[in-house]
Amino acid sequence: MARLTAVLMSCAAHPTRPDSKPKPMHAAEPTKQCPSQQMCQISRHRQQRTKQEAAGNHSAHADSDDGAEPDELIPDPEVCREFSISSMTLWRWDHDIELDFPPPIVIRRRKFRIRRQLEEFRRRMLRNAIAQRAGVSSSTDR
């Protein structure tokens, strides 16, 4: 045991390379970055890109002549309430090609609709219903 202690003490007192210093964990490869640093840079890049895109989209909307607000996304449960339909009816409308219901925008497995498209669909259905009623009432008046 004494001999083992003596060997360990001599190794600690006289390192094999006196000029060597302990290096930080990531200093061995100066070109390679820590994964967390890479993630921070990626995150910063994404934030900058999103800000630039938002600034570009904002200026495009500001230059438009119609003065319309940006599109509002309406979740499907609210669409069902507004149209007084069930979720099954909404599913059927999605799959009915002839109806031409606005397609969903899926964000993290949730479906949204664009307000402008929903209002256009509502106006189109109202026009069709009025035209159909006018055609039916004129044929029954004879």
C-alpha positions in Angstrom: 0.0 0.0 0.0 2.9 2.3 0.8 4.5 1.6 -2.5 1.2 2.5 -4.4 1.0 5.8 -2.5 4.6 6.6 -3.4 4.0 5.9 -7.1 0.9 8.1 -7.1 2.7 10.9 -5.3 5.6 10.8 -7.8 3.3 10.9 -10.8 1.4 13.8 -9.4 4.7 15.7 -8.6 6.3 15.0 -12.0 3.8 14.9 -14.9 5.0 13.1 -18.0 4.9 16.3 -20.1 5.7 19.4 -18.0 4.6 21.8 -20.7 1.1 20.4 -21.0 -1.8 22.2 -19.5 -5.2 20.8 -18.9 -7.4 21.8 -21.9 -11.1 22.8 -21.7 -13.5 20.2 -22.9 -14.2 21.8 -26.3 -10.8 23.5 -26.9 -9.4 20.4 -28.6 -11.3 21.2 -31.8 -11.6 25.0 -32.2 -13.7 24.8 -35.4 -16.3 22.6 -33.8 -18.8 24.1 -31.5 -20.7 22.8 -28.6 -24.1 21.4 -29.6 -25.8 23.9 -27.3 -24.0 26.8 -29.0 -25.0 25.5 -32.4 -28.6 25.4 -31.2 -28.4 28.9 -29.9 -27.0 30.1 -33.3 -29.7 28.2 -35.2 -32.4 29.7 -32.9 -31.0 33.2 -33.4 -30.9 32.7 -37.1 -34.5 31.5 -37.2 -35.6 34.5 -35.1 -33.9 36.9 -37.4 -35.3 35.3 -40.4 -38.8 35.4 -39.0 -38.4 39.1 -38.1 -37.3 39.8 -41.6 -40.2 37.9 -43.1 -42.6 39.6 -40.8 -41.2 43.0 -41.8 -41.4 42.1 -45.5 -45.0 40.8 -45.1 -45.9 43.9 -43.1 -44.6 46.3 -45.8 -46.4 44.3 -48.5 -49.7 44.6 -46.6 -49.0 48.3 -45.9 -48.5 48.9 -49.7 -51.7 47.1 -50.7 -54.6 49.3 -52.0 -57.4 47.3 -50.5 -56.4 48.1 -46.9 -57.4 44.6 -45.8 -56.2 43.2 -42.5 -54.0 40.1 -42.5 -55.9 36.8 -42.7 -57.4 35.6 -39.4 -57.2 31.8 -38.7 -60.3 30.3 -37.2 -60.1 27.0 -35.4 -62.4 24.2 -36.6 -64.5 24.1 -33.4 -65.3 27.8 -33.9 -66.2 27.2 -37.5 -68.6 24.5 -36.4 -70.3 26.9 -34.0 -70.5 29.7 -36.6 -72.1 27.5 -39.2 -74.1 25.6 -36.5 -72.9 22.2 -37.8 -71.3 19.2 -36.2 -67.7 18.1 -36.6 -68.9 15.2 -38.7 -70.7 17.6 -41.1 -67.5 19.7 -41.3 -65.6 16.5 -42.2 -68.2 15.8 -44.9 -67.8 19.3 -46.3 -64.1 18.9 -46.4 -64.4 15.8 -48.5 -67.2 17.1 -50.8 -65.5 18.3 -54.0 -68.6 20.0 -55.4 -69.2 22.1 -52.3 -65.8 23.8 -52.6 -65.5 24.4 -48.9 -62.3 26.3 -47.9 -59.4 23.8 -47.2 -57.9 23.5 -43.7 -54.6 24.8 -42.7 -53.0 22.3 -40.3 -50.8 23.6 -37.5 -49.5 20.9 -35.1 -52.4 18.6 -35.9 -55.1 21.3 -35.4 -57.1 22.6 -38.3 -57.8 26.2 -39.0 -59.7 28.0 -41.7 -59.0 31.5 -43.2 -61.7 34.0 -42.3 -61.8 35.6 -45.7 -62.4 32.2 -47.4 -65.1 31.3 -44.9 -67.0 34.6 -45.5 -66.7 34.1 -49.3 -68.1 30.6 -48.9 -71.0 31.9 -46.8 -71.8 34.6 -49.4 -71.7 32.0 -52.2 -74.0 29.6 -50.4 -76.4 32.5 -49.6 -76.5 33.6 -53.3 -77.1 30.0 -54.4 -80.0 29.6 -51.9 -81.6 32.9 -52.9 -81.3 32.0 -56.6 -82.7 28.5 -56.0 -85.6 29.9 -54.0 -86.4 32.4 -56.7 -86.4 29.7 -59.3 -88.7 27.5 -57.2 -91.2 30.2 -56.3 -91.5 31.4 -59.9 -92.3 27.9 -61.0 -95.0 27.4 -58.3 -96.7 30.8 -59.2 -97.8 29.5 -62.5 
